[in-house]
Amino acid sequence: MAAKVVTVAFEGVEARRVDVEVQLTGGVVAFAVVGLPDKAVAESRERVRGAFAGLGLSMPGKRIVANLAPADLPKDGAHFDLPIALALLGVMGVIPPDALDGWAAIGELSLDGRIVACAGALPAAMAAGAMDLGLICPEACGPEAAWAGGTRILAPRSLVALINHFRGSQLLGAPVPGPVIEGERAKDLRDVKGQEQGKRALEIAAAGGHNLLFVGPPGSGKSMLAQRLPGLLPPLTSHELLETSMVHSVAGLIARGALTRARPFRSPHHSASMAALTGGGLRAKPGEVSLAHNGVLFLDELPEFGVQALDSLRAPLETGEVMVARANAHIRYPARVQLVAAMNPCRCGHGGAGRGACGKAPRCIRDYQGRVSGPLMDRIDLAVDMPAVTAADLALPPSSEGSAEVAARVAAARRLQGERVLDLIPGASPETLETLNGRAEGELLDRICALDEPGRALLTRAAESGRLSARGWTRTLRLARTIADLEGAPSVKRIHIAEALAHRRTSAPGEVERVV
């Protein structure tokens, strides 16, 4: 006798089909789980045994074999408990053999028969819908799974409630999607005293999705400005919300199905490892760069991060995705983020000029900033030197312009970018099309950044000086296009190129001169 239930195994945010086959055979009484299970999956047999005992059901006095196919696909996590239990109930005749046709299942079992929440309900529901199946998941995960749209969802609280549903003595209703909640209230740019150059750079970065670096002594407002970037960004689109929520679902960060359209803002401590930043570990979970997908990754005290950890971000910043390589699998996570970083000019904090100047300058500056590699620095579009805040700055009244006014200009510039790209690529879907200047490339970049002769001459002079790489050329063009968009200018002119070069750190790490 045998019964089969469909479930999923997660590879990044992708849920792959797994068939759970349970068979009763003669021989020594035992309960075996086969098919490349990890420790958590292998322990499912004890949780299933305990849950059955909690319901007053005795295990069959036969050899039980639970096969997870395909056998060469690694399986991890406790969400295999429920499909194994359901297949066993089917082969025992507790529920009708055909009751599980058309359903996939995920869920962890407690020893008293309750179905406990597990990570990954949203991608599991999306995968079930793609297979033309419904999904059975824990009650706590029902509101999250319901966001999958047309997929049928059953979300029982316990195993006995599910048994009663399939036997017809109790009817389980479909869960409703969780609420869309407001994110944490964004901090207002009006709170920042002085630092007009930093505010200007923040606005440009927000408008085009550019990477940004603040360099300045302690207390100059670097972190304060970075924390106000989310208040300048538009909410997530429906497509971005689904992408971001899939990553957060796999990481177990969605509570009771509540989603938010606020863009992610992740700020890991500088002691974070390479696996913590880019993903990995024992079960290859998403890292901070993926949890910030479609949002902001803020790295404070940039040179204090490990060299390997920082350099592991180079590829994600360029490609918008992370590939976590293992001997038996390659797991892909999305990682399209806007990097914002902050650092002191040197280890002492104040650099080689002004009050409290470092007595070891310029060597201290060169050694400290040199901990950030040139290739990573080359991926940063705007670098702003932040002077110390003076008493005169602090005595100023609050600015008349806050985040709302700047956000309006940012939204107008982004809308202009979207309309321009749609005009150049007719028939493309605005939901999936990349419209921000900060990610334009190839022929599209050439078409949106046609330069006048003075502008091209200035950019060529900067490149010929040897301080602007090929990547730097491209990123300067993108930055100039955003500056022009904020002004509503139809074309990129010399003045836009000049401001882009002024904001770009064209010298090697540790050097303070610029070439414009």
LODREN-147381 format. One line per field, with one value per residue (C-alpha): residue in three letters; x, y, z negated. Coordinates in steps of 0.5 Angstrom, whole numbers, plus 500, padded with zeros to 3 digits. Each point is the difference from the previous one (the first is absolute). Example, Ala and Ser with C-alpha at 12.3 -4.5 7.8 and 13.67 -1.06 7.14 Angstrom:
residues 2
sero = c(ALA, SER)
X = c(525, 502)
Y = c(491, 507)
Z = c(484, 502)
end
This chain:
residues 516
sero = c(MET, ALA, ALA, LYS, VAL, VAL, THR, VAL, ALA, PHE, GLU, GLY, VAL, GLU, ALA, ARG, ARG, VAL, ASP, VAL, GLU, VAL, GLN, LEU, THR, GLY, GLY, VAL, VAL, ALA, PHE, ALA, VAL, VAL, GLY, LEU, PRO, ASP, LYS, ALA, VAL, ALA, GLU, SER, ARG, GLU, ARG, VAL, ARG, GLY, ALA, PHE, ALA, GLY, LEU, GLY, LEU, SER, MET, PRO, GLY, LYS, ARG, ILE, VAL, ALA, ASN, LEU, ALA, PRO, ALA, ASP, LEU, PRO, LYS, ASP, GLY, ALA, HIS, PHE, ASP, LEU, PRO, ILE, ALA, LEU, ALA, LEU, LEU, GLY, VAL, MET, GLY, VAL, ILE, PRO, PRO, ASP, ALA, LEU, ASP, GLY, TRP, ALA, ALA, ILE, GLY, GLU, LEU, SER, LEU, ASP, GLY, ARG, ILE, VAL, ALA, CYS, ALA, GLY, ALA, LEU, PRO, ALA, ALA, MET, ALA, ALA, GLY, ALA, MET, ASP, LEU, GLY, LEU, ILE, CYS, PRO, GLU, ALA, CYS, GLY, PRO, GLU, ALA, ALA, TRP, ALA, GLY, GLY, THR, ARG, ILE, LEU, ALA, PRO, ARG, SER, LEU, VAL, ALA, LEU, ILE, ASN, HIS, PHE, ARG, GLY, SER, GLN, LEU, LEU, GLY, ALA, PRO, VAL, PRO, GLY, PRO, VAL, ILE, GLU, GLY, GLU, ARG, ALA, LYS, ASP, LEU, ARG, ASP, VAL, LYS, GLY, GLN, GLU, GLN, GLY, LYS, ARG, ALA, LEU, GLU, ILE, ALA, ALA, ALA, GLY, GLY, HIS, ASN, LEU, LEU, PHE, VAL, GLY, PRO, PRO, GLY, SER, GLY, LYS, SER, MET, LEU, ALA, GLN, ARG, LEU, PRO, GLY, LEU, LEU, PRO, PRO, LEU, THR, SER, HIS, GLU, LEU, LEU, GLU, THR, SER, MET, VAL, HIS, SER, VAL, ALA, GLY, LEU, ILE, ALA, ARG, GLY, ALA, LEU, THR, ARG, ALA, ARG, PRO, PHE, ARG, SER, PRO, HIS, HIS, SER, ALA, SER, MET, ALA, ALA, LEU, THR, GLY, GLY, GLY, LEU, ARG, ALA, LYS, PRO, GLY, GLU, VAL, SER, LEU, ALA, HIS, ASN, GLY, VAL, LEU, PHE, LEU, ASP, GLU, LEU, PRO, GLU, PHE, GLY, VAL, GLN, ALA, LEU, ASP, SER, LEU, ARG, ALA, PRO, LEU, GLU, THR, GLY, GLU, VAL, MET, VAL, ALA, ARG, ALA, ASN, ALA, HIS, ILE, ARG, TYR, PRO, ALA, ARG, VAL, GLN, LEU, VAL, ALA, ALA, MET, ASN, PRO, CYS, ARG, CYS, GLY, HIS, GLY, GLY, ALA, GLY, ARG, GLY, ALA, CYS, GLY, LYS, ALA, PRO, ARG, CYS, ILE, ARG, ASP, TYR, GLN, GLY, ARG, VAL, SER, GLY, PRO, LEU, MET, ASP, ARG, ILE, ASP, LEU, ALA, VAL, ASP, MET, PRO, ALA, VAL, THR, ALA, ALA, ASP, LEU, ALA, LEU, PRO, PRO, SER, SER, GLU, GLY, SER, ALA, GLU, VAL, ALA, ALA, ARG, VAL, ALA, ALA, ALA, ARG, ARG, LEU, GLN, GLY, GLU, ARG, VAL, LEU, ASP, LEU, ILE, PRO, GLY, ALA, SER, PRO, GLU, THR, LEU, GLU, THR, LEU, ASN, GLY, ARG, ALA, GLU, GLY, GLU, LEU, LEU, ASP, ARG, ILE, CYS, ALA, LEU, ASP, GLU, PRO, GLY, ARG, ALA, LEU, LEU, THR, ARG, ALA, ALA, GLU, SER, GLY, ARG, LEU, SER, ALA, ARG, GLY, TRP, THR, ARG, THR, LEU, ARG, LEU, ALA, ARG, THR, ILE, ALA, ASP, LEU, GLU, GLY, ALA, PRO, SER, VAL, LYS, ARG, ILE, HIS, ILE, ALA, GLU, ALA, LEU, ALA, HIS, ARG, ARG, THR, SER, ALA, PRO, GLY, GLU, VAL, GLU, ARG, VAL, VAL)
X = c(500, 502, 498, 503, 500, 503, 505, 505, 508, 503, 506, 500, 493, 499, 495, 502, 495, 501, 495, 500, 498, 498, 500, 498, 504, 502, 506, 503, 496, 503, 499, 505, 500, 505, 501, 506, 497, 504, 500, 493, 497, 502, 497, 493, 499, 500, 496, 495, 500, 499, 494, 497, 500, 497, 494, 499, 503, 504, 506, 499, 504, 503, 507, 498, 504, 499, 504, 501, 501, 504, 505, 506, 497, 502, 495, 500, 495, 494, 495, 500, 497, 493, 500, 503, 495, 494, 503, 500, 493, 498, 504, 497, 493, 498, 499, 497, 506, 498, 499, 507, 499, 501, 504, 507, 502, 505, 500, 503, 497, 500, 500, 492, 498, 500, 503, 505, 502, 506, 504, 499, 492, 500, 505, 496, 494, 502, 503, 494, 496, 505, 499, 492, 500, 497, 504, 499, 504, 500, 495, 505, 503, 493, 499, 507, 499, 493, 504, 502, 493, 497, 503, 495, 502, 498, 503, 498, 502, 501, 501, 493, 497, 503, 498, 493, 500, 501, 496, 494, 498, 503, 501, 506, 500, 505, 504, 500, 507, 503, 500, 504, 503, 504, 507, 504, 499, 506, 504, 500, 505, 498, 504, 507, 503, 505, 503, 497, 505, 498, 493, 501, 503, 495, 495, 504, 501, 492, 498, 505, 501, 507, 505, 503, 505, 501, 507, 501, 501, 496, 494, 500, 493, 502, 495, 495, 500, 500, 494, 496, 501, 493, 496, 502, 499, 493, 496, 501, 496, 496, 506, 505, 496, 499, 507, 502, 495, 502, 507, 498, 495, 506, 504, 493, 500, 492, 496, 492, 501, 501, 503, 503, 501, 506, 506, 505, 506, 505, 506, 504, 505, 508, 501, 496, 503, 500, 494, 496, 501, 499, 497, 502, 501, 498, 493, 502, 495, 500, 505, 499, 501, 494, 496, 501, 497, 497, 502, 506, 506, 504, 507, 502, 507, 502, 508, 498, 497, 504, 504, 497, 493, 500, 503, 494, 496, 503, 496, 493, 501, 502, 495, 494, 500, 504, 503, 501, 504, 500, 503, 493, 496, 501, 495, 498, 497, 498, 504, 498, 502, 502, 506, 501, 507, 503, 507, 505, 505, 505, 501, 500, 494, 502, 505, 506, 496, 496, 499, 502, 504, 504, 507, 502, 497, 500, 503, 494, 495, 503, 501, 492, 497, 504, 497, 494, 502, 501, 495, 494, 502, 499, 493, 498, 497, 500, 505, 499, 505, 496, 503, 499, 494, 501, 497, 497, 497, 496, 498, 496, 492, 497, 501, 493, 501, 499, 500, 493, 502, 507, 496, 495, 506, 503, 493, 500, 507, 498, 494, 504, 505, 494, 496, 507, 502, 492, 501, 506, 498, 493, 495, 505, 496, 502, 499, 506, 504, 506, 499, 505, 506, 505, 499, 499, 506, 501, 497, 494, 506, 502, 493, 498, 507, 502, 505, 501, 507, 503, 497, 503, 507, 500, 498, 506, 505, 498, 501, 506, 503, 500, 496, 493, 499, 496, 495, 501, 498, 494, 498, 501, 496, 494, 501, 500, 494, 496, 503, 497, 493, 500, 500, 495, 506, 498, 508, 506, 505, 507, 497, 497, 506, 504, 496, 500, 508, 500, 496, 504, 506, 505, 506, 502, 498, 504, 502, 496, 501, 495, 500, 495)
Y = c(500, 507, 507, 507, 507, 506, 505, 504, 501, 507, 502, 508, 503, 494, 495, 493, 494, 494, 494, 497, 493, 495, 493, 494, 494, 494, 498, 503, 506, 506, 508, 502, 506, 500, 505, 504, 503, 504, 500, 504, 495, 494, 502, 501, 492, 502, 506, 496, 494, 505, 504, 493, 498, 507, 499, 493, 496, 494, 500, 494, 493, 500, 503, 507, 503, 508, 501, 507, 501, 502, 496, 505, 506, 502, 501, 504, 503, 498, 501, 493, 498, 501, 497, 494, 499, 501, 495, 495, 502, 498, 494, 498, 502, 505, 505, 498, 498, 505, 506, 502, 501, 507, 502, 502, 500, 504, 500, 498, 496, 500, 494, 502, 500, 508, 502, 505, 506, 499, 504, 501, 500, 505, 497, 493, 503, 503, 493, 496, 505, 499, 493, 501, 497, 503, 501, 497, 504, 502, 505, 505, 500, 500, 508, 500, 494, 504, 505, 495, 502, 495, 494, 496, 500, 496, 502, 496, 501, 492, 494, 497, 506, 498, 493, 502, 505, 494, 496, 505, 501, 507, 505, 505, 507, 503, 505, 507, 504, 503, 508, 505, 504, 506, 500, 503, 507, 503, 506, 507, 503, 506, 498, 501, 506, 503, 494, 503, 496, 494, 501, 502, 493, 496, 503, 498, 493, 499, 503, 495, 494, 502, 497, 505, 501, 506, 501, 505, 500, 497, 504, 503, 497, 495, 494, 506, 501, 493, 498, 505, 497, 495, 507, 502, 494, 498, 494, 493, 498, 494, 496, 502, 499, 493, 499, 503, 496, 493, 501, 502, 494, 496, 503, 500, 507, 501, 500, 498, 501, 508, 503, 507, 504, 504, 499, 495, 504, 495, 502, 495, 501, 500, 493, 497, 494, 499, 495, 504, 506, 496, 493, 493, 497, 493, 500, 506, 505, 507, 505, 507, 502, 496, 502, 507, 498, 506, 505, 502, 497, 505, 498, 505, 500, 497, 498, 497, 494, 494, 501, 493, 502, 507, 497, 495, 505, 502, 495, 501, 508, 499, 494, 501, 493, 495, 493, 496, 494, 493, 494, 497, 506, 507, 505, 506, 506, 507, 506, 506, 505, 507, 501, 505, 500, 505, 500, 505, 503, 496, 495, 506, 503, 507, 500, 504, 507, 504, 500, 493, 499, 493, 500, 494, 503, 499, 493, 499, 502, 496, 493, 501, 502, 495, 494, 501, 497, 504, 496, 501, 507, 500, 498, 506, 506, 505, 502, 506, 503, 502, 505, 501, 503, 507, 504, 504, 495, 497, 507, 500, 499, 494, 500, 502, 494, 493, 493, 501, 506, 496, 493, 504, 502, 493, 497, 505, 498, 492, 501, 504, 494, 495, 504, 501, 492, 498, 505, 497, 493, 499, 495, 498, 499, 506, 495, 496, 505, 503, 507, 504, 503, 497, 493, 502, 497, 498, 503, 503, 504, 503, 502, 504, 503, 503, 506, 506, 502, 504, 494, 495, 504, 500, 493, 498, 504, 497, 493, 502, 502, 493, 501, 498, 492, 497, 499, 507, 503, 496, 502, 507, 500, 497, 505, 506, 498, 500, 507, 502, 496, 504, 507, 497, 501, 496, 499, 499, 506, 502, 503, 493, 496, 505, 499, 492, 501, 504, 495, 494, 498, 499, 499, 493, 499, 504, 505, 507, 503, 500, 501, 504)
Z = c(500, 502, 500, 503, 498, 503, 496, 502, 499, 500, 504, 499, 501, 505, 497, 504, 500, 495, 500, 493, 501, 494, 501, 494, 501, 497, 496, 494, 497, 501, 503, 505, 504, 506, 506, 497, 494, 495, 493, 499, 505, 497, 494, 503, 498, 493, 500, 504, 496, 494, 503, 502, 493, 498, 504, 497, 507, 499, 506, 504, 498, 507, 503, 502, 506, 501, 507, 502, 507, 504, 496, 502, 498, 493, 495, 494, 495, 495, 505, 503, 494, 502, 507, 497, 495, 505, 505, 494, 498, 507, 500, 493, 503, 495, 505, 507, 505, 505, 495, 501, 508, 502, 494, 498, 492, 496, 492, 494, 495, 492, 496, 498, 507, 502, 506, 499, 504, 505, 505, 507, 501, 505, 505, 498, 502, 507, 502, 498, 504, 506, 499, 500, 493, 494, 493, 493, 495, 493, 498, 498, 507, 503, 501, 503, 505, 502, 503, 506, 503, 504, 496, 495, 493, 494, 494, 494, 493, 498, 503, 498, 503, 507, 499, 498, 506, 505, 497, 501, 492, 500, 505, 501, 503, 504, 497, 502, 502, 494, 499, 504, 494, 500, 499, 494, 501, 504, 497, 503, 503, 497, 494, 503, 499, 505, 505, 506, 504, 497, 501, 507, 501, 496, 505, 506, 497, 499, 507, 504, 495, 500, 494, 495, 496, 494, 497, 494, 493, 494, 499, 507, 502, 504, 497, 499, 507, 502, 496, 503, 507, 499, 499, 507, 504, 503, 497, 503, 507, 500, 503, 496, 494, 502, 501, 494, 496, 503, 497, 493, 500, 501, 495, 495, 499, 502, 494, 501, 507, 499, 506, 501, 506, 496, 503, 496, 496, 498, 495, 498, 495, 502, 497, 505, 504, 507, 500, 496, 505, 506, 498, 498, 494, 498, 504, 505, 497, 504, 497, 499, 507, 502, 494, 503, 507, 503, 494, 496, 498, 495, 498, 494, 498, 507, 499, 494, 504, 501, 507, 503, 497, 504, 506, 501, 501, 507, 504, 497, 501, 507, 502, 495, 497, 496, 502, 493, 503, 496, 502, 502, 502, 502, 497, 503, 496, 503, 497, 504, 495, 499, 496, 495, 496, 495, 497, 496, 504, 496, 494, 495, 503, 502, 506, 501, 499, 496, 492, 497, 507, 500, 498, 505, 506, 506, 499, 495, 505, 505, 496, 498, 506, 504, 496, 505, 507, 506, 504, 494, 500, 508, 499, 496, 504, 495, 494, 496, 495, 494, 496, 492, 498, 497, 495, 505, 503, 494, 499, 506, 500, 503, 508, 503, 505, 497, 503, 503, 505, 502, 501, 504, 505, 499, 502, 506, 503, 499, 504, 505, 501, 500, 506, 504, 500, 501, 506, 503, 498, 503, 497, 494, 494, 495, 494, 502, 504, 497, 500, 495, 503, 495, 504, 507, 504, 507, 506, 496, 496, 506, 502, 494, 499, 506, 498, 503, 503, 494, 495, 504, 500, 492, 499, 505, 497, 493, 503, 503, 494, 498, 494, 503, 502, 505, 495, 497, 507, 500, 493, 501, 506, 496, 494, 505, 503, 493, 499, 506, 499, 493, 504, 505, 506, 506, 501, 496, 501, 497, 494, 498, 502, 495, 494, 501, 501, 493, 497, 502, 496, 506, 496, 497, 493, 495, 505, 499, 506, 506, 507, 504)
end
